[in-house]
């Protein structure tokens, strides 16, 4: 738990510091192509700007505003003992960071290669697009964080250490478990921040078109790490469902009749060939942390599927009970 908490806090710190660096550095990076004062305000319905700031203020004011907002949003996280990020914290950090960096890129682009700030381009279209993106990102962050904090806990059931549970007639039981690799989340945040910085530079007109390759590579790396940094397993009357990533996709399902047997087994990354989604001599293993794994043998297969989750023995016992109920008499 302590390593998970540390990684979550490190991810938030990387995001906060990275956004601040982009906000402060973008105007400074383009200072040779900008006027002494930058147009920073446009009234609705007017094509020409009606407000400006000196270059240093246009660089530091958004960064300071962001740092104050990020600090206020992360104080509860720093005081909490757990590793969960509250939904509103995640929504504020993501949406505000995107809104400010997008607005800063639009301002720099509007003033680029202009002799006076009064000649700056119109930014209405860019700002509308940025705000819409920030809103959607905030909603998505809220949904993902709320889904993680409200996930049901595993039911209290007897029979720890037995191969199957005695499920009373007419009763329905379900088992839930999850595991996450916090350091993969950190890698996803770092690579995502690099991709975002490249995109901001491209939007601001400060980078050559060849930077699109860097943006694409780091975007793919970030999405790949984000999709496979966590896993959730669910056993119910429908069988076993294993879903990946914060959105629960992609996922794999087995009906009770498709499973020959289930068991709990302790595995280490060295046994399965490393971290992540591994295929080897032991079959397929989703290895996010060393320790207990839920191992199932699909019917008609010679290899197993294993996923590293907590309380794997109870999940295997419930799955065996459901499999036995559907086996031929």
MISE-356378 format. One record per residue: residue in three letters; x, y, z of N, C-alpha, C in turn. Coordinates in steps of 0.1 Angstrom, whole numbers, padded with zeros to 4 digits, always signed. Layout:
# MISE-356378
alaXYZXYZXYZ...
***
This chain:
# MISE-356378
unk+0008-0012+0000+0000+0000+0000+0009+0013+0000unk+0020+0012+0008+0028+0024+0008+0034+0027-0005unk+0039+0017-0013+0044+0019-0026+0034+0025-0036unk+0021+0020-0034+0011+0025-0043+0008+0039-0040unk+0007+0043-0027+0005+0057-0023+0016+0066-0028unk+0029+0061-0027+0040+0069-0032+0039+0071-0047unk+0036+0061-0054+0035+0062-0069+0024+0071-0073unk+0012+0071-0066+0001+0080-0070+0005+0094-0067unk+0012+0097-0056+0016+0110-0053+0027+0115-0063unk+0036+0105-0066+0046+0109-0076+0040+0112-0090unk+0029+0105-0094+0022+0108-0106+0016+0122-0106unk+0010+0125-0095+0004+0138-0094+0014+0149-0094unk+0026+0147-0087+0036+0156-0087+0042+0158-0101unk+0044+0147-0108+0049+0149-0122+0040+0157-0131unk+0027+0154-0130+0017+0161-0138+0017+0176-0134unk+0017+0179-0121+0017+0193-0117+0030+0201-0121unk+0041+0194-0119+0054+0201-0123+0055+0202-0138unk+0051+0192-0145+0051+0192-0160+0043+0203-0166unk+0030+0204-0161+0021+0214-0166+0027+0228-0163unk+0032+0230-0151+0038+0243-0148+0050+0247-0157unk+0058+0237-0160+0070+0239-0169+0065+0243-0183unk+0055+0236-0188+0050+0239-0201+0044+0253-0201unk+0036+0257-0191+0030+0270-0191+0040+0281-0190unk+0051+0279-0182+0061+0290-0181+0070+0290-0192unk+0073+0278-0198+0084+0277-0208+0079+0280-0222unk+0066+0279-0225+0062+0280-0239+0064+0294-0244unk+0060+0305-0237+0063+0319-0242+0078+0322-0242unk+0086+0317-0233+0100+0319-0232+0107+0312-0244unk+0102+0300-0247+0108+0293-0259+0106+0300-0272unk+0095+0308-0273+0092+0315-0285+0095+0330-0284unk+0102+0334-0274+0104+0349-0272+0110+0356-0284unk+0118+0350-0292+0124+0356-0303+0114+0359-0314unk+0103+0353-0314+0092+0355-0324+0080+0362-0318unk+0081+0367-0306+0069+0373-0300+0072+0388-0297unk+0061+0396-0297+0063+0410-0293+0067+0412-0279unk+0070+0424-0275+0074+0427-0261+0062+0424-0251unk+0050+0428-0256+0038+0425-0248+0030+0415-0256unk+0023+0406-0249+0015+0396-0256+0000+0399-0254unk-0008+0398-0265-0022+0399-0263-0027+0387-0255unk-0034+0389-0245-0039+0379-0236-0054+0379-0234unk-0061+0389-0239-0076+0389-0237-0083+0394-0249unk-0094+0387-0253-0102+0391-0264-0116+0391-0259unk-0123+0402-0261-0137+0403-0258-0146+0396-0268unk-0157+0390-0263-0166+0383-0272-0171+0392-0282unk-0172+0388-0295-0177+0396-0305-0167+0406-0311unk-0155+0406-0306-0145+0416-0311-0134+0407-0317unk-0129+0411-0329-0118+0404-0336-0105+0408-0330unk-0103+0420-0325-0090+0425-0321-0089+0423-0306unk-0077+0420-0301-0075+0418-0286-0077+0432-0279unk-0080+0431-0266-0082+0443-0258-0075+0443-0245unk-0066+0433-0244-0058+0432-0231-0044+0426-0234unk-0034+0430-0227-0021+0424-0229-0013+0423-0216unk-0002+0416-0217+0007+0414-0206+0022+0414-0211unk+0031+0418-0203+0045+0417-0207+0048+0402-0208unk+0059+0399-0215+0062+0385-0218+0064+0377-0205unk+0071+0383-0195+0074+0376-0183+0061+0373-0175unk+0051+0382-0176+0039+0380-0169+0030+0369-0176unk+0030+0370-0189+0023+0360-0197+0029+0346-0195unk+0041+0345-0191+0048+0332-0188+0045+0328-0174unk+0046+0337-0164+0046+0333-0150+0032+0332-0144unk+0023+0341-0148+0009+0342-0142+0002+0329-0144unk+0001+0323-0156-0006+0311-0158+0000+0299-0150unk+0013+0299-0149+0020+0289-0141+0017+0290-0127unk+0017+0302-0121+0014+0304-0107+0000+0301-0104unk-0010+0304-0113-0024+0301-0111-0025+0286-0111unk-0018+0279-0120-0019+0264-0120-0014+0258-0107unk-0002+0263-0102+0004+0257-0091-0005+0259-0078unk-0011+0271-0077-0021+0273-0066-0032+0263-0067unk-0038+0262-0079-0049+0253-0081-0045+0238-0078unk-0034+0234-0083-0029+0220-0081-0026+0218-0066unk-0020+0227-0059-0018+0226-0045-0030+0224-0037unk-0040+0233-0040-0053+0232-0032-0060+0219-0035unk-0059+0213-0047-0066+0201-0050-0059+0189-0045unk-0046+0190-0042-0039+0178-0038-0036+0177-0023unk-0040+0187-0016-0038+0187-0001-0045+0175+0005unk-0058+0172+0002-0064+0160+0007-0057+0147+0004unk-0051+0146-0008-0044+0135-0012-0031+0133-0003unk-0024+0144+0000-0012+0143+0007-0015+0139+0022unk-0027+0143+0027-0030+0140+0041-0036+0126+0042unk-0041+0120+0031-0048+0107+0032-0038+0096+0034unk-0042+0086+0041-0034+0074+0043-0035+0065+0031unk-0046+0065+0024-0048+0056+0013-0043+0061+0000unk-0044+0053-0011-0038+0057-0024-0048+0062-0033unk-0061+0062-0030-0071+0066-0039-0072+0081-0041unk-0074+0085-0054-0075+0098-0057-0090+0101-0058unk-0095+0112-0051-0109+0115-0051-0113+0119-0065unk-0126+0116-0068-0130+0119-0082-0129+0134-0085unk-0132+0143-0076-0132+0157-0079-0117+0162-0080unk-0108+0156-0073-0094+0159-0074-0089+0155-0088unk-0092+0143-0092-0087+0139-0106-0093+0148-0117unk-0106+0151-0115-0112+0160-0125-0106+0174-0126unk-0104+0180-0114-0098+0193-0114-0084+0193-0120unk-0076+0184-0116-0062+0183-0120-0061+0181-0135unk-0069+0172-0141-0068+0170-0155-0074+0181-0163unk-0086+0185-0160-0093+0195-0168-0086+0208-0167unk-0082+0213-0155-0076+0226-0154-0062+0226-0161unk-0054+0215-0160-0042+0214-0167-0043+0215-0182unk-0053+0208-0187-0055+0208-0202-0060+0222-0206unk-0069+0228-0198-0074+0241-0202-0064+0252-0202unk-0055+0252-0192-0045+0262-0191-0034+0260-0202unk-0030+0248-0204-0019+0246-0214-0025+0249-0228unk-0037+0245-0231-0043+0248-0244-0045+0262-0246unk-0049+0270-0236-0051+0284-0237-0037+0291-0239unk-0027+0286-0232-0014+0292-0233-0009+0290-0248unk-0011+0278-0253-0006+0275-0267-0014+0284-0277unk-0027+0286-0274-0035+0295-0283-0030+0309-0282unk-0026+0314-0270-0021+0328-0269-0008+0330-0276unk+0001+0320-0274+0014+0321-0281+0012+0320-0296unk+0004+0312-0301+0001+0311-0315-0005+0324-0321unk-0013+0330-0313-0020+0342-0318-0010+0354-0319unk+0000+0354-0310+0010+0365-0310+0022+0362-0319unk+0024+0350-0324+0036+0346-0330+0038+0354-0343unk+0051+0359-0344+0055+0367-0356+0047+0380-0358unk+0042+0386-0347+0035+0398-0348+0044+0409-0342unk+0044+0421-0348+0052+0432-0343+0046+0438-0331unk+0033+0439-0330+0026+0445-0318+0014+0436-0314unk+0012+0436-0301+0001+0427-0296-0013+0430-0301unk-0015+0443-0306-0028+0446-0311-0030+0439-0325unk-0020+0434-0331-0021+0426-0343-0023+0411-0342unk-0025+0407-0329-0026+0393-0327-0038+0387-0334unk-0037+0374-0337-0048+0367-0343-0059+0364-0334unk-0071+0361-0339-0082+0357-0332-0081+0343-0326unk-0085+0341-0313-0083+0328-0307-0096+0321-0303unk-0107+0326-0307-0120+0321-0302-0122+0306-0305unk-0119+0303-0318-0120+0289-0322-0112+0279-0313unk-0099+0283-0311-0090+0275-0303-0095+0274-0289unk-0099+0285-0283-0103+0284-0269-0116+0275-0267unk-0125+0276-0277-0137+0268-0276-0133+0253-0276unk-0124+0250-0286-0119+0236-0287-0112+0231-0274unk-0104+0240-0269-0096+0236-0257-0106+0234-0245unk-0116+0243-0243-0125+0241-0232-0133+0229-0233unk-0138+0226-0245-0145+0213-0248-0137+0201-0244unk-0124+0201-0249-0115+0190-0245-0113+0189-0231unk-0111+0200-0224-0109+0200-0209-0121+0195-0202unk-0133+0199-0206-0145+0194-0200-0147+0179-0201unk-0144+0174-0214-0146+0159-0216-0135+0152-0208unk-0123+0157-0207-0113+0150-0199-0116+0150-0184unk-0122+0161-0179-0126+0162-0165-0137+0152-0162unk-0147+0151-0171-0157+0141-0169-0152+0127-0169unk-0143+0124-0178-0137+0111-0179-0129+0108-0166unk-0121+0117-0162-0113+0115-0149-0122+0113-0137unk-0133+0120-0137-0143+0118-0126-0148+0104-0126unk-0152+0100-0138-0158+0087-0140-0149+0076-0136unk-0136+0077-0140-0126+0066-0137-0123+0066-0122unk-0121+0077-0116-0118+0078-0102-0130+0073-0093unk-0142+0077-0097-0154+0073-0090-0156+0058-0091unk-0153+0053-0103-0155+0038-0105-0145+0030-0096unk-0133+0035-0094-0123+0029-0086-0126+0029-0071unk-0131+0041-0067-0134+0042-0052-0147+0036-0048unk-0156+0033-0057-0169+0027-0054-0170+0013-0058unk-0159+0007-0062-0160-0008-0066-0164-0016-0054unk-0173-0026-0055-0177-0034-0044-0165-0042-0039unk-0166-0045-0026-0155-0053-0020-0159-0068-0021unk-0149-0076-0019-0152-0091-0020-0161-0095-0008unk-0171-0103-0010-0180-0107+0001-0173-0116+0011unk-0178-0116+0023-0173-0124+0034-0179-0138+0033unk-0170-0147+0030-0175-0161+0028-0166-0170+0035unk-0172-0181+0041-0164-0191+0048-0157-0200+0038unk-0148-0208+0044-0142-0218+0036-0128-0215+0031unk-0121-0205+0037-0108-0202+0032-0099-0214+0033unk-0093-0218+0021-0084-0229+0021-0091-0241+0015unk-0104-0241+0012-0111-0252+0006-0112-0250-0009unk-0113-0260-0017-0113-0259-0032-0126-0253-0037unk-0137-0254-0030-0149-0249-0035-0158-0245-0023unk-0167-0235-0025-0176-0230-0015-0189-0238-0016unk-0196-0239-0005-0209-0245-0004-0219-0233-0006unk-0224-0231-0018-0233-0221-0021-0247-0225-0018unk-0255-0219-0009-0268-0223-0006-0277-0222-0018unk-0287-0231-0018-0297-0231-0030-0304-0217-0030unk-0304-0211-0042-0311-0199-0044-0303-0186-0041unk-0291-0188-0035-0283-0177-0032-0273-0174-0044unk-0270-0161-0045-0261-0157-0055-0249-0149-0048unk-0237-0154-0051-0226-0148-0046-0217-0142-0057unk-0210-0132-0054-0200-0126-0063-0187-0122-0056unk-0177-0123-0063-0163-0120-0058-0157-0110-0067unk-0151-0100-0061-0144-0090-0069-0129-0088-0063unk-0120-0086-0072-0106-0083-0068-0099-0075-0079unk-0089-0068-0074-0082-0060-0084-0067-0059-0080unk-0059-0056-0089-0045-0053-0087-0040-0042-0096unk-0030-0035-0092-0025-0024-0100-0010-0023-0099unk-0003-0018-0109+0011-0016-0108+0012+0000-0108unk+0015+0006-0097+0015+0020-0096+0026+0027-0105unk+0037+0019-0107+0048+0025-0114+0045+0025-0129unk+0037+0016-0134+0032+0017-0148+0024+0029-0149unk+0016+0033-0139+0008+0045-0140+0017+0057-0140unk+0028+0057-0133+0037+0068-0133+0043+0069-0147unk+0047+0058-0153+0053+0058-0167+0042+0064-0177unk+0030+0060-0175+0019+0065-0184+0018+0080-0182unk+0019+0085-0170+0018+0099-0168+0030+0107-0174unk+0042+0102-0172+0053+0109-0178+0053+0109-0193unk+0051+0097-0199+0050+0097-0214+0039+0105-0219unk+0027+0105-0212+0016+0113-0216+0019+0128-0215unk+0027+0132-0205+0031+0146-0204+0040+0150-0215unk+0049+0141-0219+0058+0144-0230+0049+0146-0243unk+0040+0137-0245+0031+0138-0257+0023+0150-0257unk+0018+0154-0245+0010+0167-0244+0019+0179-0247unk+0031+0179-0242+0040+0190-0244+0043+0191-0259unk+0045+0180-0266+0048+0180-0280+0036+0185-0288unk+0024+0181-0283+0012+0186-0290+0010+0201-0288unk+0013+0206-0276+0011+0220-0273+0021+0228-0282unk+0034+0223-0283+0043+0230-0292+0039+0230-0306unk+0033+0219-0311+0028+0219-0325+0016+0228-0327unk+0007+0229-0317-0004+0238-0318+0000+0252-0318unk+0010+0255-0309+0016+0268-0308+0024+0273-0320unk+0027+0264-0329+0035+0267-0341+0050+0268-0338unk+0054+0262-0327+0068+0263-0323+0077+0251-0327unk+0071+0241-0333+0078+0229-0336+0076+0226-0351unk+0086+0219-0357+0084+0215-0370+0075+0203-0371unk+0070+0200-0383+0060+0190-0385+0065+0176-0381unk+0078+0174-0381+0084+0162-0378+0082+0158-0364unk+0078+0167-0355+0075+0164-0341+0062+0156-0339unk+0054+0155-0350+0042+0146-0349+0046+0132-0346unk+0058+0127-0351+0063+0114-0349+0065+0111-0334unk+0072+0121-0328+0074+0120-0313+0061+0120-0305unk+0052+0129-0309+0039+0129-0303+0032+0116-0304unk+0032+0110-0316+0025+0097-0318+0032+0086-0310unk+0045+0085-0309+0052+0075-0302+0049+0076-0287unk+0050+0087-0281+0047+0089-0267+0033+0087-0263unk+0024+0091-0273+0010+0088-0270+0007+0073-0270unk+0012+0066-0279+0010+0051-0279+0016+0045-0266unk+0028+0050-0262+0034+0044-0250+0025+0047-0238unk+0020+0060-0237+0012+0063-0226-0001+0055-0225unk-0008+0054-0236-0020+0047-0237-0018+0032-0233unk-0007+0026-0238-0004+0012-0236-0002+0010-0221unk+0006+0018-0215+0008+0017-0200-0005+0019-0192unk-0013+0029-0196-0025+0032-0189-0035+0020-0190unk-0036+0014-0202-0045+0003-0204-0042-0010-0196unk-0029-0012-0194-0024-0024-0187-0017-0022-0174unk-0020-0011-0168-0014-0008-0154-0023-0014-0143unk-0035-0018-0146-0044-0023-0136-0053-0034-0142unk-0058-0043-0133-0066-0053-0137-0077-0056-0127unk-0089-0060-0131-0099-0063-0122-0106-0077-0126unk-0108-0085-0116-0114-0098-0118-0127-0099-0111unk-0137-0105-0117-0150-0107-0112-0155-0121-0114unk-0160-0127-0104-0166-0141-0105-0181-0139-0100unk-0190-0144-0109-0204-0143-0106-0210-0155-0113unk-0224-0155-0113-0231-0166-0119-0228-0167-0134unk-0223-0156-0140-0219-0156-0154-0205-0162-0156unk-0198-0165-0146-0184-0170-0148-0174-0160-0143unk-0163-0160-0151-0151-0151-0147-0150-0140-0158unk-0148-0128-0153-0146-0117-0162-0133-0110-0157unk-0124-0108-0166-0111-0101-0163-0110-0088-0172unk-0110-0077-0166-0110-0064-0174-0097-0056-0170unk-0093-0049-0180-0080-0042-0179-0082-0027-0179unk-0073-0020-0172-0072-0005-0173-0083+0002-0166unk-0082+0015-0165-0092+0023-0157-0106+0023-0163unk-0107+0020-0176-0120+0020-0182-0126+0006-0183unk-0119-0004-0178-0124-0018-0178-0124-0024-0192unk-0114-0019-0201-0114-0024-0214-0099-0024-0218unk-0095-0035-0225-0102-0047-0230-0105-0056-0219unk-0113-0066-0222-0117-0076-0212-0118-0090-0218unk-0117-0100-0209-0118-0114-0213-0129-0121-0204unk-0137-0130-0210-0148-0136-0202-0147-0151-0205unk-0151-0159-0194-0153-0173-0195-0166-0176-0187unk-0175-0183-0194-0187-0188-0187-0183-0200-0178unk-0191-0203-0168-0188-0214-0159-0185-0227-0166unk-0193-0230-0176-0191-0242-0184-0179-0243-0192unk-0172-0231-0194-0160-0231-0202-0147-0233-0193unk-0149-0234-0180-0138-0235-0171-0137-0249-0165unk-0126-0256-0167-0124-0269-0161-0121-0269-0146unk-0112-0260-0142-0109-0259-0128-0103-0245-0125unk-0102-0242-0112-0096-0229-0108-0088-0232-0095unk-0078-0224-0093-0070-0226-0081-0062-0213-0079unk-0057-0211-0067-0049-0200-0063-0034-0205-0063unk-0025-0196-0068-0011-0200-0069-0003-0188-0067unk+0009-0189-0061+0018-0178-0059+0028-0179-0070unk+0029-0167-0077+0038-0166-0088+0046-0153-0087unk+0058-0153-0093+0067-0142-0094+0069-0138-0108unk+0073-0125-0111+0076-0121-0124+0087-0130-0131unk+0097-0134-0123+0107-0142-0129+0102-0156-0135unk+0091-0161-0129+0086-0173-0134+0078-0172-0147unk+0073-0161-0150+0064-0159-0161+0071-0151-0172unk+0083-0146-0170+0090-0138-0180+0089-0123-0179unk+0085-0118-0167+0085-0104-0165+0071-0098-0161unk+0069-0085-0163+0057-0078-0159+0048-0077-0171unk+0035-0075-0168+0025-0073-0178+0018-0085-0183unk+0014-0085-0196+0007-0096-0202+0017-0106-0208unk+0019-0117-0201+0030-0126-0205+0024-0139-0210unk+0031-0145-0220+0027-0158-0226+0040-0167-0225unk+0039-0178-0218+0051-0187-0217+0047-0201-0214unk+0056-0208-0207+0054-0222-0204+0043-0224-0195unk+0040-0214-0186+0029-0216-0176+0016-0212-0182unk+0016-0208-0195+0003-0203-0201+0004-0188-0202unk-0008-0182-0201-0009-0167-0201-0010-0162-0187unk-0002-0152-0183-0003-0146-0170-0003-0131-0171unk-0013-0125-0164-0013-0111-0163-0006-0107-0149unk+0007-0103-0150+0015-0101-0139+0017-0086-0136unk+0010-0081-0126+0011-0067-0122+0018-0066-0108unk+0018-0077-0100+0026-0077-0088+0028-0092-0084unk+0039-0094-0077+0042-0108-0073+0033-0112-0062unk+0030-0125-0061+0021-0130-0051+0010-0139-0056unk-0001-0138-0049-0013-0147-0052-0018-0144-0067unk-0021-0155-0073-0027-0154-0087-0039-0163-0087unk-0050-0158-0094-0061-0167-0097-0058-0174-0110unk-0057-0187-0110-0053-0195-0121-0065-0204-0126unk-0069-0203-0138-0080-0211-0144-0075-0219-0155unk-0081-0231-0157-0078-0240-0168-0091-0240-0177unk-0091-0233-0188-0102-0234-0197-0105-0248-0202unk-0117-0251-0204-0120-0265-0208-0115-0267-0222unk-0109-0279-0224-0103-0282-0237-0090-0276-0240unk-0084-0269-0231-0071-0263-0233-0060-0270-0224unk-0048-0269-0228-0037-0275-0221-0029-0265-0213unk-0032-0253-0214-0025-0242-0207-0035-0234-0199unk-0029-0227-0189-0037-0219-0179-0038-0205-0183unk-0047-0198-0177-0048-0183-0177-0047-0179-0162unk-0038-0170-0159-0036-0166-0145-0036-0150-0145unk-0041-0145-0134-0041-0131-0132-0038-0128-0117unk-0029-0118-0115-0024-0115-0102-0034-0106-0095unk-0042-0111-0086-0051-0103-0078-0051-0108-0064unk-0056-0099-0055-0057-0103-0041-0069-0112-0039unk-0068-0120-0028-0078-0129-0023-0082-0139-0034unk-0071-0144-0041-0073-0153-0053-0079-0167-0048unk-0076-0171-0036-0081-0184-0031-0096-0184-0030unk-0102-0173-0025-0116-0173-0024-0123-0172-0038unk-0117-0165-0047-0123-0164-0060-0122-0178-0067unk-0111-0185-0065-0110-0198-0071-0121-0208-0065unk-0123-0207-0052-0133-0215-0045-0147-0213-0050unk-0150-0200-0052-0164-0197-0057-0165-0201-0071unk-0155-0200-0079-0155-0204-0093-0157-0219-0094unk-0150-0226-0086-0151-0241-0086-0165-0245-0082unk-0171-0238-0072-0185-0242-0068-0194-0240-0080unk-0193-0229-0087-0202-0226-0098-0199-0236-0110unk-0187-0240-0112-0183-0249-0122-0189-0263-0119unk-0188-0267-0106-0194-0280-0102-0209-0281-0104unk-0216-0269-0101-0230-0269-0102-0235-0272-0117unk-0226-0268-0126-0230-0270-0141-0223-0282-0147unk-0216-0290-0140-0210-0302-0145-0220-0313-0147unk-0218-0322-0156-0228-0333-0158-0229-0342-0146unk-0241-0346-0142-0243-0355-0131-0241-0370-0135
***
